[in-house]
Amino acid sequence: MRRVHGVRLPALAGVTALLGAIVACGSTEAGAGDASPAPDTSQASPTARPSPSHARFVEEIEWADGRRVGMYYAAKRGLMEQHQDAAGGAWSKPRLVYATKSDPCQSITLKAFDGGTVAAIANWGPYCSDGEPPMESIAAVGTKNLSKWDTKLKESFDGWAKVEASDGAERLTFTRSSTEWLTRLRWTRTDGFGEVEETRR
């Protein structure tokens, strides 16, 4: 009996020591789990640029002071715009500049001028995204830091090719040239859009 007890007691002591080690390890892990996690430095830094609510603009430009403006086509809604009121600042809520349910073309033209003025050219039409000529062409001008937009529609037209400013962006002229015609549309800050002019070459 003494011999049997002599064998079992060391074994029992070994088991007790092993359990103690396991408990100690468990206590260490629990303490680590309760610790506050380290900050995630992989996230955006304070210098990261804010993003607009729309994932991707068709066209986006920047003023000389760093502010940005972007436009995109919203299916069955029309032409949408967002901008920053200050460089690196928050983006404005999406604004519907021109409403139409027609199919959009592939591109938008944006051009920034002095005084916070922006001109835009956009087109719509059946199969226009495949290269067919547009059926709706819009000339648009945003003023007063884009709080106000003027638009002018021309139908069954290949679209305006360019826009240029004069008198310090007090006047804008949209044009399109062909071998036979020069088509122009004038805008002024005081009167808005005039009528489309077509001059035979």
C-alpha positions as CSV (number, residue, x, y, z in Angstrom):
1,M,0.0,0.0,0.0
2,R,2.8,2.4,0.8
3,R,4.5,1.6,-2.4
4,V,1.3,2.3,-4.4
5,H,0.7,5.6,-2.5
6,G,4.3,6.6,-3.2
7,V,3.7,6.3,-7.0
8,R,0.4,8.1,-7.1
9,L,1.3,11.1,-5.0
10,P,4.0,12.4,-7.4
11,A,1.6,11.9,-10.3
12,L,-1.1,13.8,-8.6
13,A,1.3,16.6,-7.8
14,G,2.3,16.8,-11.4
15,V,-1.3,17.1,-12.6
16,T,-1.9,19.8,-10.0
17,A,1.1,21.8,-11.3
18,L,-0.1,21.4,-14.9
19,L,-3.6,22.6,-14.1
20,G,-2.1,25.6,-12.3
21,A,0.0,26.5,-15.4
22,I,-3.1,26.2,-17.7
23,V,-5.1,28.5,-15.4
24,A,-2.3,31.0,-15.3
25,C,-2.1,31.1,-19.1
26,G,-5.9,31.4,-19.3
27,S,-5.8,34.4,-17.0
28,T,-3.1,36.1,-19.1
29,E,-5.2,35.7,-22.3
30,A,-8.3,37.0,-20.6
31,G,-6.5,40.1,-19.5
32,A,-5.1,40.7,-23.0
33,G,-8.7,40.4,-24.4
34,D,-9.9,43.0,-22.1
35,A,-7.3,45.5,-23.1
36,S,-8.3,48.4,-25.4
37,P,-7.5,47.7,-29.1
38,A,-4.8,49.8,-30.7
39,P,-6.1,52.5,-33.1
40,D,-6.4,51.4,-36.7
41,T,-3.8,53.5,-38.6
42,S,-4.9,52.0,-41.9
43,Q,-8.0,54.1,-41.9
44,A,-8.3,57.5,-43.6
45,S,-5.9,60.1,-42.1
46,P,-7.1,63.6,-41.3
47,T,-5.6,64.8,-44.6
48,A,-7.7,62.4,-46.6
49,R,-10.0,64.1,-49.1
50,P,-13.8,63.8,-48.5
51,S,-15.7,61.9,-51.1
52,P,-19.0,62.9,-52.8
53,S,-22.1,60.8,-52.3
54,H,-22.0,59.7,-55.9
55,A,-19.4,57.0,-56.4
56,R,-18.1,58.1,-59.8
57,F,-18.6,61.3,-61.8
58,V,-18.7,61.3,-65.6
59,E,-16.7,64.6,-65.5
60,E,-15.0,66.4,-62.6
61,I,-13.0,69.7,-62.7
62,E,-11.2,71.9,-60.2
63,W,-11.2,75.7,-59.8
64,A,-7.9,77.5,-59.2
65,D,-8.7,77.8,-55.5
66,G,-8.9,74.0,-55.1
67,R,-12.7,73.6,-55.0
68,R,-14.1,70.8,-57.2
69,V,-17.3,70.2,-59.1
70,G,-18.6,67.0,-60.7
71,M,-21.5,65.9,-62.9
72,Y,-23.0,62.6,-63.8
73,Y,-26.1,61.1,-65.6
74,A,-28.8,59.6,-63.4
75,A,-30.8,57.0,-65.2
76,K,-34.4,58.2,-66.1
77,R,-33.7,61.4,-64.0
78,G,-31.3,63.6,-66.0
79,L,-28.1,65.6,-65.3
80,M,-26.9,65.7,-61.7
81,E,-24.3,68.0,-60.0
82,Q,-22.3,68.1,-56.8
83,H,-19.6,70.6,-55.7
84,Q,-17.4,71.7,-52.8
85,D,-18.0,75.2,-51.3
86,A,-14.4,75.2,-50.0
87,A,-11.2,73.4,-51.1
88,G,-11.1,70.0,-49.4
89,G,-14.5,70.6,-47.8
90,A,-17.7,68.6,-47.8
91,W,-19.6,68.0,-51.0
92,S,-23.0,69.5,-51.6
93,K,-26.1,67.3,-51.9
94,P,-26.8,66.0,-55.5
95,R,-28.7,68.7,-57.5
96,L,-30.8,68.0,-60.6
97,V,-29.7,70.5,-63.2
98,Y,-31.8,69.2,-66.1
99,A,-34.6,66.6,-66.0
100,T,-35.1,64.0,-68.7
101,K,-35.9,60.3,-69.0
102,S,-33.9,59.9,-72.3
103,D,-30.9,57.7,-72.6
104,P,-27.6,59.6,-71.8
105,C,-24.6,59.9,-74.1
106,Q,-21.1,58.9,-73.0
107,S,-19.6,62.2,-71.9
108,I,-20.1,65.5,-70.2
109,T,-18.1,68.7,-70.8
110,L,-17.4,70.9,-67.8
111,K,-15.4,74.1,-67.8
112,A,-14.7,76.5,-64.9
113,F,-14.4,80.3,-65.2
114,D,-13.7,83.2,-62.9
115,G,-16.2,84.2,-60.3
116,G,-17.3,80.6,-59.5
117,T,-19.0,80.2,-62.9
118,V,-19.2,76.7,-64.5
119,A,-20.4,75.8,-68.0
120,A,-21.6,72.3,-68.9
121,I,-22.5,70.5,-72.1
122,A,-24.5,67.2,-71.9
123,N,-26.4,65.1,-74.5
124,W,-29.1,62.4,-74.6
125,G,-30.7,60.2,-77.3
126,P,-31.6,56.7,-78.3
127,Y,-28.4,54.6,-78.7
128,C,-26.3,57.7,-78.0
129,S,-24.0,55.8,-75.7
130,D,-23.2,53.6,-78.7
131,G,-22.2,56.6,-80.8
132,E,-25.5,57.6,-82.4
133,P,-26.1,61.4,-82.6
134,P,-28.0,62.9,-79.7
135,M,-31.6,64.1,-79.8
136,E,-31.3,66.4,-76.8
137,S,-28.4,68.7,-76.2
138,I,-28.2,70.9,-73.1
139,A,-26.0,74.0,-72.5
140,A,-25.9,74.8,-68.8
141,V,-24.3,77.6,-66.7
142,G,-24.0,77.6,-63.0
143,T,-23.4,80.9,-61.1
144,K,-23.4,82.3,-57.5
145,N,-21.1,79.4,-56.5
146,L,-23.4,77.0,-58.3
147,S,-26.5,77.9,-56.3
148,K,-28.2,78.9,-59.6
149,W,-28.2,77.1,-62.9
150,D,-29.5,78.3,-66.3
151,T,-30.1,75.7,-69.0
152,K,-31.0,75.8,-72.7
153,L,-32.2,72.8,-74.7
154,K,-31.6,72.3,-78.4
155,E,-33.3,69.2,-80.0
156,S,-32.2,67.1,-83.0
157,F,-28.7,68.6,-82.7
158,D,-25.2,67.0,-82.7
159,G,-24.3,68.8,-79.5
160,W,-22.2,71.8,-78.6
161,A,-18.5,71.4,-79.3
162,K,-17.1,74.0,-77.0
163,V,-17.8,77.0,-74.8
164,E,-15.7,80.2,-74.4
165,A,-15.8,83.2,-72.1
166,S,-15.4,86.9,-72.6
167,D,-15.6,90.0,-70.4
168,G,-14.3,88.1,-67.4
169,A,-16.9,85.3,-67.7
170,E,-19.7,87.9,-67.9
171,R,-20.5,86.4,-71.3
172,L,-20.2,82.8,-72.5
173,T,-20.6,81.5,-76.1
174,F,-21.4,77.9,-76.9
175,T,-20.5,76.9,-80.5
176,R,-20.5,74.1,-83.0
177,S,-19.1,74.3,-86.5
178,S,-19.7,72.3,-89.7
179,T,-18.7,72.7,-93.3
180,E,-21.9,74.6,-94.0
181,W,-23.0,76.2,-90.7
182,L,-21.7,78.0,-87.6
183,T,-24.1,77.4,-84.7
184,R,-23.8,79.7,-81.6
185,L,-25.6,80.1,-78.3
186,R,-24.8,83.2,-76.2
187,W,-25.3,83.5,-72.4
188,T,-24.8,86.7,-70.3
189,R,-24.8,87.0,-66.5
190,T,-27.6,89.6,-66.6
191,D,-30.0,88.1,-69.2
192,G,-29.2,84.4,-69.2
193,F,-29.4,82.5,-72.5
194,G,-30.4,84.1,-75.8
195,E,-31.7,82.3,-78.9
196,V,-29.6,79.8,-81.0
197,E,-28.0,81.5,-84.0
198,E,-27.2,79.7,-87.2
199,T,-24.9,81.3,-89.7
200,R,-24.2,79.8,-93.1
201,R,-20.5,79.7,-94.0
